Amino acid sequence: MLLKVSCNAAVAAYAGDQIQAKCRVVGQSPSRPNLPRRHAVAFSSPVAKAPLVQAVVSEGRASRVESGPGGLADRLRLGSLTEDGLSYKEKFIVRCYEVGINKTATVETIANLLQEVGCNHAQSVGYSTDGFATTTTMRKLHLIWVTARMHIEIYKYPAWSDVVEIETWCQGEGRIGTRRDWILKNYATGQMIGRATSKWVMMNQDTRRFQKVSDDVRAEHLIYAPRELRLAFPEDNNRSLKKISKLEDPAQHSKLGLVPRRADLDMNQHVNNVAYIGWILESMPQEIMDTHELQAITLDYRRECQHDDVVDSLTSLESIEESEAVSELQGINGSATATANNQEHLNFQHLLRLSGDGLEINRGRTEWRKKAAR
């Protein structure tokens, strides 16, 4: 049995500072043909100067011998804490299955990468791998983090095979939650291509009720946070702060009877927050999807969704009054909002609700810009 290990030295050298990746396959010795077939593979870390990690495969069963702290995944991923230890950076190559019809990453891909780098940050400082950034005290008390609000702005979508570098950090957010921010850059050019911020609250995994962040959890959590407030959106009155009003019936566009897939459920035993983005986009008018691209999305999570729930997605063009209020908010790219005579930019309001009783699951707001001419 031969264990094949894929190593792309060109990508490793391109995506990391002075990164070196080496693979060595040691085969059966020709002078000892009667020995059992064994193949040893040795890795040197492409992330940091770490001790050697060896994997040995024999007769279909694998054992791994490691020296030093950290697992194989920690050594191979292209991410690490920054010099001060208070934020984390990781590089990702945009895969073919992560892009849409335009050969650029989808907004769901962006959201998944944000979640991935946040989880990897938590693991890098010693948090559990059996939950989303759960500390020792949280695991003892059966507590989990759940998303309360997410705001993402994308200034330029990365294309297939682009390398994206994402920096993330977390900070306290009042007595009941925490916040996590992200900066996205094109690694080749250093251009900032997006920003995001989020708020998370604590929930008891057994009772599914919200709970205040205790001093013990706060001490465990904030020791890795910047000492001074650091925001991905430091501008006054930026769009991430905008309150989302409830979309009232009748909506202009709708997609009814959406059912969660098994793949939509995460380790917190409910529909993952990224799935809500796809549901919101399901009720967007096709003519807008054809001519515009999403530049900003804000989601307010009102209640969790379970595997047996049925969901309705409602969408309407934002009213002139709402758009005028948003036009006063100064985003990084200074984009205007839609008016009757300006279709370069359009804003929409969204609502996800349970089909049976109409209970709110999520409120959303999206901003769209005209696609660049090819």
KEKE-3310 file (N, C-alpha, C; in steps of 0.2 Angstrom, whole numbers, plus 5000, padded with zeros to 4 digits):
npx = (5004:5003:5006:5001:5006:5002:5011:5014:5026:5027:5016:5016:5028:5024:5013:5017:5028:5044:5042:5044:5041:5043:5043:5045:5046:5048:5052:5050:5065:5076:5085:5080:5068:5059:5053:5039:5027:5030:5028:5035:5031:5038:5035:5039:5035:5025:5021:5028:5044:5045:5046:5049:5036:5030:5022:5017:5012:5005:5000:4987:4984:4986:4998:5003:5017:5022:5032:5034:5023:5006:4996:4996:4988:4989:5002:5002:4993:4991:4993:4995:4997:4999:5013:5011:5003:4989:4980:4976:4982:4978:4981:4972:4968:4958:4947:4941:4928:4923:4919:4907:4897:4904:4917:4922:4924:4910:4898:4894:4906:4915:4910:4911:4925:4928:4922:4930:4943:4941:4938:4950:4959:4955:4958:4972:4976:4973:4960:4946:4944:4931:4921:4914:4926:4926:4929:4938:4930:4917:4915:4913:4901:4892:4891:4889:4894:4884:4879:4874:4874:4879:4890:4895:4906:4911:4923:4930:4929:4938:4946:4945:4959:4965:4975:4970:4972:4967:4964:4960:4952:4946:4935:4928:4910:4900:4890:4884:4890:4902:4913:4919:4930:4936:4948:4951:4962:4970:4982:4993:4994:4992:4980:4966:4952:4940:4929:4924:4912:4906:4894:4892:4883:4881:4875:4866:4869:4861:4848:4845:4845:4849:4864:4872:4889:4901:4912:4923:4923:4925:4938:4946:4944:4946:4960:4967:4963:4965:4972:4967:4953:4949:4943:4936:4928:4930:4925:4914:4896:4896:4891:4889:4883:4870:4853:4841:4825:4810:4804:4789:4773:4764:4777:4788:4795:4797:4801:4795:4794:4807:4818:4829:4845:4853:4867:4867:4867:4877:4890:4885:4872:4862:4855:4868:4875:4879:4871:4860:4862:4862:4848:4842:4846:4839:4827:4829:4826:4829:4833:4840:4851:4857:4863:4869:4880:4883:4888:4887:4881:4870:4865:4854:4852:4838:4832:4836:4837:4830:4833:4821:4813:4803:4805:4802:4807:4808:4808:4811:4812:4822:4814:4812:4814:4821:4833:4838:4842:4852:4861:4868:4877:4894:4903:4917:4919:4911:4899:4883:4866:4851:4840:4825:4830:4843:4851:4863:4866:4858:4847:4841:4828:4826:4818:4818:4807:4798:4788:4776:4771:4775:4785:4799:4815:4827:4832:4837:4848:4854:4866:4869:4879:4881:4887:4903:4907:4912)
npy = (4994:5011:5027:5042:5058:5074:5088:5105:5114:5126:5134:5134:5141:5153:5157:5158:5166:5164:5150:5133:5117:5100:5084:5067:5051:5035:5020:5002:4993:4988:4978:4970:4961:4953:4958:4965:4976:4993:5010:5025:5042:5058:5074:5091:5106:5118:5130:5134:5134:5119:5103:5087:5078:5062:5050:5033:5020:5004:4989:4994:5000:5014:5024:5037:5047:5060:5074:5087:5101:5103:5098:5088:5095:5108:5111:5110:5119:5136:5146:5157:5164:5182:5193:5199:5191:5193:5193:5183:5176:5169:5160:5157:5147:5149:5138:5127:5123:5132:5144:5154:5156:5166:5163:5168:5169:5164:5173:5164:5156:5166:5168:5156:5154:5165:5159:5148:5153:5159:5149:5142:5151:5151:5137:5138:5145:5136:5132:5121:5108:5102:5110:5127:5137:5135:5137:5130:5132:5134:5122:5114:5119:5116:5126:5136:5146:5157:5164:5181:5193:5197:5205:5208:5215:5216:5221:5217:5203:5188:5178:5161:5151:5162:5169:5172:5181:5181:5191:5190:5194:5194:5202:5209:5211:5219:5212:5200:5195:5193:5199:5197:5201:5204:5206:5205:5201:5202:5192:5192:5205:5213:5221:5227:5217:5215:5217:5212:5210:5204:5198:5188:5178:5169:5153:5140:5124:5113:5118:5127:5141:5158:5165:5174:5180:5174:5179:5170:5164:5175:5179:5169:5170:5183:5185:5184:5194:5210:5223:5237:5244:5238:5239:5232:5240:5256:5268:5282:5280:5269:5256:5244:5246:5249:5248:5235:5235:5227:5217:5219:5211:5213:5204:5208:5198:5181:5165:5150:5137:5132:5119:5113:5105:5090:5093:5106:5107:5110:5107:5113:5108:5114:5123:5130:5146:5151:5145:5153:5163:5158:5155:5168:5173:5165:5171:5182:5193:5186:5194:5204:5197:5193:5205:5212:5212:5206:5217:5220:5213:5211:5202:5199:5188:5179:5168:5151:5138:5122:5105:5100:5111:5121:5134:5151:5163:5180:5194:5212:5227:5240:5253:5271:5280:5272:5270:5282:5285:5276:5281:5291:5285:5282:5271:5262:5262:5272:5270:5274:5273:5265:5274:5281:5285:5280:5266:5260:5255:5245:5242:5229:5222:5209:5194:5180:5167:5155:5143:5138:5145:5158:5164:5174:5171:5177:5193:5202:5212:5218:5225:5230:5231:5237:5225:5224:5229:5217)
npz = (5000:4995:5002:4997:4996:4993:4988:4985:4981:4975:4977:4991:4994:4988:4995:5009:5020:5017:5017:5018:5010:5011:5005:5009:5003:5008:5002:5000:5003:4991:4993:5003:4999:5005:5016:5025:5017:5019:5021:5024:5028:5029:5036:5035:5043:5035:5040:5052:5060:5066:5075:5068:5060:5059:5049:5048:5038:5038:5031:5029:5041:5051:5060:5070:5074:5084:5088:5100:5103:5097:5083:5067:5058:5063:5060:5046:5041:5033:5043:5057:5074:5076:5078:5091:5097:5098:5087:5073:5058:5042:5027:5012:4998:4984:4979:4966:4968:4976:4969:4959:4945:4939:4941:4952:4970:4980:4990:5001:5001:5006:5019:5025:5025:5034:5046:5047:5049:5061:5069:5068:5074:5087:5090:5089:5101:5110:5113:5113:5101:5100:5098:5094:5097:5111:5128:5143:5154:5148:5142:5153:5158:5148:5138:5123:5109:5099:5084:5084:5076:5060:5049:5033:5021:5004:4993:4982:4974:4976:4964:4956:4962:4967:4981:4997:5011:5028:5042:5059:5075:5092:5104:5119:5121:5129:5143:5139:5128:5114:5102:5085:5073:5056:5043:5026:5013:4997:4994:4985:4981:4992:4993:5001:5001:5008:5022:5039:5052:5068:5080:5095:5106:5121:5124:5133:5129:5132:5137:5128:5130:5132:5140:5152:5150:5160:5173:5174:5161:5153:5158:5153:5139:5135:5137:5126:5118:5109:5119:5118:5110:5095:5079:5064:5057:5059:5056:5060:5061:5052:5040:5046:5058:5056:5060:5057:5050:5052:5039:5031:5027:5012:5004:4990:4984:4985:4992:4996:5008:5011:5016:5028:5024:5028:5028:5032:5045:5060:5072:5083:5084:5076:5062:5053:5053:5040:5031:5031:5023:5010:5010:5010:4998:4990:4987:4980:4966:4950:4939:4945:4951:4939:4934:4944:4958:4975:4987:5001:5016:5029:5044:5056:5068:5074:5080:5083:5070:5067:5061:5057:5053:5043:5031:5026:5014:5012:5002:4998:4989:4996:5004:4999:5010:5019:5011:5009:5022:5024:5015:5021:5028:5029:5020:5016:5003:4999:4992:4984:4987:4980:4970:4962:4949:4949:4946:4948:4961:4973:4986:4997:5008:5019:5026:5035:5040:5050:5042:5047:5059:5057:5065:5067:5060:5055:5051:5037:5027:5011:5000:4984:4969:4953:4941:4934:4917:4905)
capx = (5000:5007:5003:5003:5006:5003:5015:5014:5031:5026:5010:5018:5033:5020:5008:5019:5034:5049:5039:5047:5038:5046:5040:5050:5043:5054:5049:5053:5072:5077:5090:5076:5062:5054:5050:5032:5027:5029:5030:5035:5031:5040:5033:5042:5030:5025:5019:5033:5049:5042:5049:5047:5030:5030:5016:5018:5006:5007:4995:4981:4982:4990:4999:5007:5022:5023:5036:5033:5016:5002:4995:4998:4984:4992:5008:5002:4989:4995:4991:4998:4996:5003:5019:5009:4998:4982:4976:4978:4982:4979:4980:4968:4968:4951:4946:4936:4921:4921:4917:4901:4897:4908:4923:4924:4921:4903:4898:4894:4913:4918:4907:4914:4932:4928:4921:4936:4949:4939:4939:4957:4962:4953:4962:4979:4977:4972:4953:4944:4942:4925:4916:4916:4929:4923:4934:4937:4924:4911:4913:4911:4894:4889:4889:4892:4894:4880:4879:4869:4874:4885:4890:4901:4907:4916:4925:4932:4928:4943:4944:4948:4966:4968:4977:4967:4974:4962:4966:4954:4953:4940:4935:4922:4905:4895:4890:4881:4893:4909:4913:4925:4931:4940:4951:4952:4967:4973:4989:4998:4994:4991:4974:4960:4946:4934:4930:4918:4912:4901:4893:4891:4881:4882:4869:4867:4868:4855:4842:4845:4843:4855:4866:4877:4896:4903:4919:4928:4924:4928:4945:4949:4943:4949:4967:4970:4961:4968:4970:4964:4948:4951:4937:4937:4925:4931:4922:4908:4890:4897:4885:4888:4879:4863:4847:4837:4818:4806:4800:4781:4770:4766:4784:4788:4798:4797:4803:4792:4795:4814:4819:4836:4848:4857:4873:4867:4868:4884:4892:4880:4866:4857:4857:4874:4874:4881:4865:4855:4864:4859:4841:4840:4847:4834:4821:4831:4824:4834:4836:4845:4857:4861:4866:4872:4884:4882:4893:4887:4876:4870:4861:4852:4849:4833:4831:4839:4833:4832:4833:4814:4809:4802:4807:4800:4812:4804:4813:4808:4817:4821:4810:4816:4816:4827:4839:4841:4845:4858:4865:4872:4882:4900:4906:4924:4919:4907:4894:4877:4860:4846:4834:4822:4834:4850:4851:4869:4866:4851:4847:4835:4827:4825:4815:4817:4802:4795:4782:4770:4768:4777:4790:4805:4821:4832:4831:4843:4849:4859:4867:4871:4882:4881:4893:4908:4907:4917)
capy = (5000:5017:5033:5047:5065:5080:5094:5110:5119:5133:5137:5135:5147:5159:5159:5159:5170:5159:5144:5127:5111:5095:5077:5061:5044:5030:5014:4996:4992:4983:4973:4966:4960:4949:4962:4968:4983:4999:5017:5031:5049:5063:5081:5097:5111:5124:5135:5137:5129:5114:5097:5083:5074:5056:5045:5027:5016:4997:4984:4997:5003:5020:5026:5044:5048:5067:5077:5094:5103:5104:5092:5089:5100:5115:5112:5111:5125:5142:5151:5158:5170:5188:5194:5201:5185:5195:5191:5177:5177:5163:5161:5151:5147:5149:5132:5128:5122:5138:5149:5153:5156:5171:5161:5171:5166:5166:5176:5159:5154:5171:5167:5150:5156:5169:5155:5143:5156:5161:5143:5140:5156:5148:5131:5140:5147:5131:5131:5115:5106:5099:5116:5133:5142:5134:5137:5125:5133:5133:5115:5111:5121:5115:5132:5137:5153:5157:5171:5186:5197:5197:5211:5207:5219:5213:5226:5214:5196:5184:5173:5155:5151:5168:5167:5177:5182:5184:5192:5190:5195:5194:5207:5208:5215:5219:5207:5194:5192:5194:5201:5195:5205:5201:5209:5201:5205:5198:5191:5194:5213:5217:5225:5225:5216:5214:5217:5209:5210:5199:5198:5182:5177:5162:5149:5134:5119:5108:5121:5132:5148:5163:5165:5180:5178:5174:5182:5165:5163:5181:5179:5164:5172:5190:5186:5183:5199:5216:5227:5242:5243:5238:5238:5232:5246:5261:5274:5283:5278:5264:5252:5238:5248:5251:5244:5232:5235:5221:5217:5218:5208:5207:5205:5209:5192:5176:5158:5147:5130:5129:5114:5112:5099:5087:5096:5113:5107:5110:5104:5116:5105:5118:5126:5134:5153:5152:5143:5158:5168:5155:5155:5174:5174:5161:5175:5188:5192:5184:5200:5208:5193:5193:5212:5215:5208:5208:5221:5220:5209:5211:5197:5198:5181:5180:5162:5146:5134:5115:5101:5099:5117:5124:5141:5155:5168:5185:5200:5218:5232:5244:5259:5277:5282:5268:5271:5289:5285:5273:5285:5295:5281:5282:5265:5263:5264:5278:5269:5277:5268:5265:5279:5279:5287:5277:5258:5257:5252:5243:5239:5225:5220:5202:5191:5172:5165:5148:5143:5136:5150:5164:5167:5177:5167:5181:5199:5204:5218:5217:5230:5227:5235:5234:5221:5228:5227:5213)
capz = (5000:4995:5004:4992:4999:4988:4990:4980:4984:4972:4981:4998:4994:4986:5000:5015:5021:5018:5019:5014:5011:5009:5006:5007:5003:5009:5000:5002:5002:4986:4996:5007:4996:5009:5022:5024:5013:5023:5018:5029:5025:5034:5034:5038:5044:5030:5044:5057:5061:5071:5075:5062:5061:5055:5048:5045:5036:5037:5030:5029:5047:5051:5066:5069:5079:5084:5093:5101:5104:5091:5079:5061:5055:5065:5057:5039:5038:5032:5048:5064:5077:5074:5083:5097:5099:5099:5082:5069:5050:5038:5019:5009:4990:4982:4976:4960:4970:4980:4965:4955:4937:4937:4942:4958:4976:4982:4997:5006:5002:5010:5025:5027:5027:5040:5051:5047:5052:5067:5073:5069:5079:5094:5092:5090:5107:5115:5114:5111:5094:5099:5098:5091:5102:5118:5133:5148:5158:5144:5141:5159:5159:5142:5135:5116:5106:5093:5081:5085:5071:5055:5043:5028:5015:4999:4989:4976:4975:4974:4959:4957:4962:4971:4988:5001:5018:5032:5049:5064:5082:5096:5109:5123:5118:5134:5147:5136:5122:5112:5095:5081:5067:5050:5037:5020:5008:4991:4997:4980:4980:4998:4993:5006:4997:5012:5030:5042:5060:5070:5088:5097:5112:5124:5125:5136:5124:5134:5138:5122:5133:5132:5146:5152:5150:5167:5174:5172:5154:5151:5159:5148:5133:5133:5138:5119:5114:5109:5125:5116:5106:5088:5075:5057:5054:5064:5054:5063:5057:5046:5038:5051:5064:5054:5063:5052:5052:5050:5033:5032:5021:5007:5001:4983:4981:4990:4991:5002:5010:5011:5021:5029:5022:5034:5028:5034:5052:5062:5078:5089:5083:5073:5056:5053:5051:5033:5027:5031:5017:5004:5010:5009:4991:4986:4986:4976:4959:4945:4935:4949:4951:4933:4933:4950:4963:4982:4990:5008:5019:5037:5046:5063:5070:5080:5083:5079:5066:5068:5055:5054:5052:5036:5031:5020:5012:5009:5000:4995:4988:5002:5003:4998:5016:5022:5007:5011:5029:5023:5011:5025:5032:5025:5020:5014:4995:4997:4987:4984:4987:4974:4969:4955:4943:4949:4947:4949:4967:4975:4993:4998:5015:5019:5032:5035:5045:5050:5038:5051:5064:5055:5069:5064:5061:5053:5047:5033:5023:5007:4995:4977:4964:4946:4938:4929:4910:4903)
cpx = (5004:5003:5005:5002:5007:5006:5016:5019:5030:5021:5013:5023:5029:5016:5010:5026:5039:5047:5042:5043:5042:5042:5045:5046:5049:5050:5053:5060:5072:5081:5086:5069:5057:5051:5043:5032:5026:5032:5030:5035:5033:5038:5037:5037:5030:5022:5024:5038:5047:5046:5045:5041:5030:5024:5018:5012:5008:5001:4988:4979:4988:4992:5003:5011:5023:5028:5034:5025:5013:5001:4997:4994:4987:4998:5008:4998:4993:4993:4994:4996:5001:5008:5016:5005:4991:4978:4979:4977:4982:4977:4976:4968:4961:4950:4941:4929:4919:4919:4910:4902:4902:4916:4926:4921:4914:4903:4897:4902:4916:4916:4910:4921:4932:4927:4927:4941:4948:4940:4947:4961:4961:4957:4969:4981:4975:4965:4951:4943:4935:4919:4919:4919:4927:4929:4933:4931:4917:4910:4911:4903:4890:4886:4893:4891:4889:4880:4873:4868:4880:4884:4896:4901:4913:4917:4927:4933:4935:4941:4947:4956:4969:4970:4974:4970:4969:4965:4960:4957:4946:4941:4928:4917:4899:4895:4888:4885:4900:4908:4919:4925:4936:4942:4953:4957:4968:4980:4994:4999:4994:4985:4969:4954:4939:4935:4923:4918:4906:4900:4890:4888:4881:4875:4871:4865:4862:4848:4840:4843:4850:4857:4872:4884:4899:4910:4924:4929:4927:4936:4949:4949:4946:4957:4970:4967:4965:4967:4966:4959:4950:4945:4939:4933:4925:4928:4915:4902:4891:4891:4884:4884:4872:4858:4843:4830:4815:4803:4793:4778:4765:4773:4784:4791:4798:4799:4801:4794:4802:4815:4827:4839:4852:4864:4873:4868:4875:4884:4888:4873:4860:4859:4863:4872:4875:4875:4860:4856:4861:4852:4839:4841:4842:4828:4823:4829:4830:4837:4841:4852:4861:4865:4870:4876:4883:4888:4893:4881:4876:4864:4860:4848:4844:4831:4834:4834:4835:4831:4826:4810:4808:4802:4804:4805:4808:4809:4809:4813:4816:4818:4815:4818:4822:4833:4842:4844:4852:4863:4870:4877:4888:4904:4913:4924:4915:4901:4887:4872:4855:4841:4831:4826:4841:4849:4858:4870:4859:4852:4840:4834:4825:4822:4815:4812:4800:4789:4776:4767:4771:4782:4796:4811:4827:4830:4838:4843:4855:4860:4871:4874:4882:4887:4897:4907:4913:4920)
cpy = (5006:5023:5038:5054:5070:5086:5099:5115:5126:5137:5139:5141:5153:5162:5160:5163:5165:5152:5138:5121:5105:5088:5072:5055:5039:5023:5008:4995:4987:4977:4968:4964:4956:4952:4964:4975:4988:5005:5022:5037:5054:5070:5086:5102:5116:5130:5138:5132:5124:5107:5092:5079:5068:5052:5039:5023:5009:4993:4988:5000:5009:5022:5032:5045:5056:5069:5084:5095:5104:5098:5093:5094:5107:5116:5113:5117:5131:5147:5151:5164:5176:5188:5195:5196:5187:5195:5186:5178:5170:5164:5155:5152:5145:5143:5132:5127:5127:5144:5148:5154:5161:5169:5165:5168:5168:5169:5170:5156:5159:5169:5161:5151:5160:5164:5150:5147:5158:5155:5141:5145:5153:5142:5133:5143:5142:5129:5124:5114:5103:5104:5122:5138:5141:5133:5131:5126:5132:5126:5111:5113:5120:5121:5133:5144:5152:5164:5175:5191:5197:5202:5209:5212:5217:5219:5223:5207:5192:5179:5166:5155:5157:5165:5173:5176:5185:5185:5192:5191:5195:5199:5206:5213:5215:5213:5200:5191:5194:5196:5198:5199:5202:5206:5204:5205:5200:5198:5193:5201:5216:5221:5222:5223:5215:5215:5214:5210:5206:5200:5191:5182:5170:5159:5142:5128:5114:5112:5126:5139:5152:5163:5171:5177:5179:5177:5177:5164:5169:5182:5174:5167:5178:5191:5186:5189:5206:5220:5234:5241:5243:5235:5237:5238:5252:5267:5275:5282:5274:5260:5246:5240:5249:5246:5241:5232:5229:5222:5215:5215:5213:5209:5205:5202:5187:5169:5154:5140:5127:5125:5113:5106:5096:5091:5103:5113:5107:5107:5107:5113:5109:5120:5131:5141:5155:5150:5148:5163:5165:5156:5162:5176:5170:5166:5181:5187:5191:5189:5204:5204:5193:5200:5215:5210:5211:5211:5221:5216:5210:5206:5198:5192:5181:5174:5156:5141:5127:5111:5100:5105:5118:5131:5145:5161:5174:5191:5206:5223:5237:5251:5265:5280:5279:5269:5277:5289:5282:5277:5290:5292:5281:5275:5267:5265:5269:5277:5272:5271:5270:5271:5277:5280:5284:5270:5255:5253:5251:5240:5235:5223:5213:5199:5183:5171:5158:5148:5142:5142:5157:5168:5169:5172:5172:5187:5200:5210:5217:5224:5227:5232:5232:5231:5225:5225:5223:5215)
cpz = (5000:4997:5000:4996:4994:4991:4985:4983:4981:4976:4988:4998:4992:4992:5007:5015:5022:5020:5015:5016:5008:5010:5005:5008:5003:5007:5002:4999:4996:4988:5001:5005:5000:5015:5020:5021:5018:5020:5023:5026:5030:5031:5038:5038:5038:5034:5049:5057:5067:5070:5070:5065:5056:5055:5045:5044:5035:5037:5032:5036:5048:5059:5065:5075:5078:5089:5094:5101:5097:5087:5072:5057:5056:5061:5049:5036:5038:5036:5054:5067:5075:5079:5090:5100:5100:5093:5078:5062:5047:5031:5017:5001:4988:4977:4970:4962:4975:4976:4961:4948:4935:4938:4948:4964:4977:4989:5002:5007:5007:5017:5029:5029:5033:5046:5052:5051:5059:5072:5074:5073:5086:5095:5093:5097:5113:5116:5111:5104:5094:5100:5095:5096:5109:5123:5138:5152:5154:5143:5147:5160:5153:5139:5128:5114:5100:5091:5082:5079:5066:5050:5039:5022:5010:4994:4982:4978:4972:4969:4960:4957:4966:4978:4992:5008:5022:5039:5053:5071:5085:5101:5113:5120:5124:5139:5145:5130:5120:5104:5091:5075:5062:5045:5032:5015:5003:4993:4992:4980:4986:4998:4997:5001:5001:5019:5032:5049:5062:5078:5089:5104:5115:5125:5128:5131:5126:5135:5132:5124:5133:5139:5146:5152:5157:5167:5172:5165:5151:5152:5154:5141:5131:5134:5131:5115:5114:5116:5124:5110:5098:5084:5067:5053:5059:5062:5058:5058:5051:5046:5043:5057:5063:5057:5057:5054:5049:5043:5034:5026:5018:5004:4994:4980:4987:4988:4997:5002:5009:5017:5022:5027:5028:5034:5031:5042:5054:5069:5084:5088:5081:5066:5056:5050:5044:5029:5026:5025:5011:5004:5008:5001:4987:4984:4982:4969:4954:4941:4939:4950:4945:4932:4938:4954:4970:4984:4998:5010:5026:5039:5053:5064:5076:5083:5079:5075:5066:5061:5052:5053:5044:5036:5025:5020:5009:5007:4997:4994:4993:5000:5002:5004:5019:5018:5008:5017:5028:5019:5015:5029:5027:5025:5017:5006:4994:4992:4989:4985:4981:4975:4963:4949:4944:4951:4947:4956:4970:4982:4994:5006:5014:5026:5030:5041:5045:5046:5042:5055:5062:5060:5065:5065:5060:5050:5043:5029:5018:5002:4989:4973:4957:4944:4933:4922:4909:4897)
residu = (MET:LEU:LEU:LYS:VAL:SER:CYS:ASN:ALA:ALA:VAL:ALA:ALA:TYR:ALA:GLY:ASP:GLN:ILE:GLN:ALA:LYS:CYS:ARG:VAL:VAL:GLY:GLN:SER:PRO:SER:ARG:PRO:ASN:LEU:PRO:ARG:ARG:HIS:ALA:VAL:ALA:PHE:SER:SER:PRO:VAL:ALA:LYS:ALA:PRO:LEU:VAL:GLN:ALA:VAL:VAL:SER:GLU:GLY:ARG:ALA:SER:ARG:VAL:GLU:SER:GLY:PRO:GLY:GLY:LEU:ALA:ASP:ARG:LEU:ARG:LEU:GLY:SER:LEU:THR:GLU:ASP:GLY:LEU:SER:TYR:LYS:GLU:LYS:PHE:ILE:VAL:ARG:CYS:TYR:GLU:VAL:GLY:ILE:ASN:LYS:THR:ALA:THR:VAL:GLU:THR:ILE:ALA:ASN:LEU:LEU:GLN:GLU:VAL:GLY:CYS:ASN:HIS:ALA:GLN:SER:VAL:GLY:TYR:SER:THR:ASP:GLY:PHE:ALA:THR:THR:THR:THR:MET:ARG:LYS:LEU:HIS:LEU:ILE:TRP:VAL:THR:ALA:ARG:MET:HIS:ILE:GLU:ILE:TYR:LYS:TYR:PRO:ALA:TRP:SER:ASP:VAL:VAL:GLU:ILE:GLU:THR:TRP:CYS:GLN:GLY:GLU:GLY:ARG:ILE:GLY:THR:ARG:ARG:ASP:TRP:ILE:LEU:LYS:ASN:TYR:ALA:THR:GLY:GLN:MET:ILE:GLY:ARG:ALA:THR:SER:LYS:TRP:VAL:MET:MET:ASN:GLN:ASP:THR:ARG:ARG:PHE:GLN:LYS:VAL:SER:ASP:ASP:VAL:ARG:ALA:GLU:HIS:LEU:ILE:TYR:ALA:PRO:ARG:GLU:LEU:ARG:LEU:ALA:PHE:PRO:GLU:ASP:ASN:ASN:ARG:SER:LEU:LYS:LYS:ILE:SER:LYS:LEU:GLU:ASP:PRO:ALA:GLN:HIS:SER:LYS:LEU:GLY:LEU:VAL:PRO:ARG:ARG:ALA:ASP:LEU:ASP:MET:ASN:GLN:HIS:VAL:ASN:ASN:VAL:ALA:TYR:ILE:GLY:TRP:ILE:LEU:GLU:SER:MET:PRO:GLN:GLU:ILE:MET:ASP:THR:HIS:GLU:LEU:GLN:ALA:ILE:THR:LEU:ASP:TYR:ARG:ARG:GLU:CYS:GLN:HIS:ASP:ASP:VAL:VAL:ASP:SER:LEU:THR:SER:LEU:GLU:SER:ILE:GLU:GLU:SER:GLU:ALA:VAL:SER:GLU:LEU:GLN:GLY:ILE:ASN:GLY:SER:ALA:THR:ALA:THR:ALA:ASN:ASN:GLN:GLU:HIS:LEU:ASN:PHE:GLN:HIS:LEU:LEU:ARG:LEU:SER:GLY:ASP:GLY:LEU:GLU:ILE:ASN:ARG:GLY:ARG:THR:GLU:TRP:ARG:LYS:LYS:ALA:ALA:ARG)
# end
